[in-house]
Amino acid sequence: MRIAPHPLPVSTLIMDQSTLSELKKKLLAEKALLEAELSSFAKKDPESRTDWETPTPDVGQGEESVPPDDLADKFEEYENLVSREQPLETRLNEVTRALSRIEEGGYGTCRVCKKPIPQERLEANPAAMTDMEHAE
Ligand SMILES: [Zn+2]
């Protein structure tokens, strides 16, 4: 008589390779988009892998100085770019972290309770680091 294999507890199930490579592809595509958008107005900090800087406006000097009205416009534009930069940078960091978790292990598990993150959640957000229960 054969003994039926004992079903694996959910927490030991490993994501299948094709799902993982789909999610990795999504992350890489998103990373490329975010980097393209950031580099359209910001510069990557050469000292850091994760920091981006929106250049401060050029205010000119002496005779060449920018008229106050133009200056106000330039600073307003700068503020707009900075507020555009921040969420992009945050998201890029999440995506980069998820990619390194794919390489180094730990991807697809909640960083709080270590349980697997439901696949639907990962499909909606491949950079998710927690399950629903521990979502921020
Ligand atoms: Zn959790």
Residues whose N, C-alpha, C, O or C-beta is under 5 A from the ligand:
A	BS01	ZN	C110 V112 C113 D131 E133 H134
